[in-house]
Amino acid sequence: MITSKITGKSYQPTECIFISNMTQCHQMLNAIGPADLYDILYTSEKRPDALVFVWAKNERTAECKRLWDKRELKDFRMPIDD
């Protein structure tokens, strides 16, 4: 279990998705908000000086990925449950 120094949330890396595309992460935050964002990492493992956003692996983030791939995430907003 890892606890984020940024969000304070704890997570298992095997239950997460890791995204370094800043535009995609920005659109995901606009679409579903920060509840599913677990952490932001700074790493040079895959490319120099990258920020990697750690997201929960769930239906909301899967829907964001599906919409991103179809170029439809920009205008999407997840309904808020009351």
C-alpha positions in Angstrom: 0.0 0.0 0.0 1.3 3.5 -0.9 0.1 6.7 0.6 0.4 9.8 -1.6 2.3 12.8 -0.2 0.2 15.0 -2.4 -3.4 13.8 -1.9 -3.0 11.8 1.3 -4.9 8.9 -0.3 -3.7 5.3 0.0 -3.7 2.9 -3.0 -2.4 -0.4 -4.4 -0.5 0.2 -7.7 -2.1 -3.0 -9.1 -5.5 -1.3 -8.8 -4.5 1.8 -10.6 -3.9 3.3 -14.0 -1.0 5.6 -14.7 -1.4 8.4 -17.2 1.3 10.9 -18.2 -0.6 12.8 -20.9 -1.3 16.2 -19.3 -4.1 17.0 -21.7 -5.8 13.7 -21.0 -5.5 14.1 -17.3 -6.8 17.7 -17.4 -9.9 16.5 -19.4 -10.4 13.6 -16.9 -10.3 16.0 -14.0 -12.9 18.2 -15.8 -15.0 15.2 -16.5 -15.0 13.2 -13.3 -13.3 15.5 -10.7 -10.5 14.6 -8.3 -12.1 11.8 -6.4 -10.5 9.0 -8.5 -7.1 10.8 -8.6 -4.8 9.0 -6.1 -1.4 10.6 -6.7 0.9 12.6 -8.9 4.4 11.2 -9.4 7.5 12.8 -10.8 9.6 10.3 -12.7 12.1 9.9 -15.5 11.5 6.2 -15.9 9.7 6.2 -19.2 10.5 9.7 -20.4 12.5 12.6 -19.0 10.9 14.7 -16.3 7.4 13.3 -16.5 4.5 13.9 -14.2 2.4 10.7 -13.9 -1.1 10.9 -12.6 -2.2 7.8 -10.7 -6.0 7.1 -11.1 -8.3 4.5 -9.6 -9.0 1.6 -12.0 -12.8 1.7 -12.2 -15.8 2.3 -14.5 -15.5 6.1 -14.4 -11.8 6.1 -15.5 -12.5 3.3 -18.0 -15.3 5.5 -19.5 -12.9 8.4 -19.7 -10.3 6.3 -21.5 -13.0 5.1 -24.0 -14.1 8.7 -24.7 -10.4 9.9 -24.9 -9.7 7.2 -27.6 -12.8 8.5 -29.5 -11.7 12.1 -29.1 -14.9 12.8 -27.1 -13.6 13.3 -23.6 -13.2 17.1 -23.9 -16.9 17.9 -23.6 -17.9 15.0 -21.3 -19.1 15.6 -17.7 -19.9 12.7 -15.4 -23.3 13.1 -13.7 -23.0 13.7 -9.9 -24.8 11.2 -7.7 -26.8 12.8 -4.9 
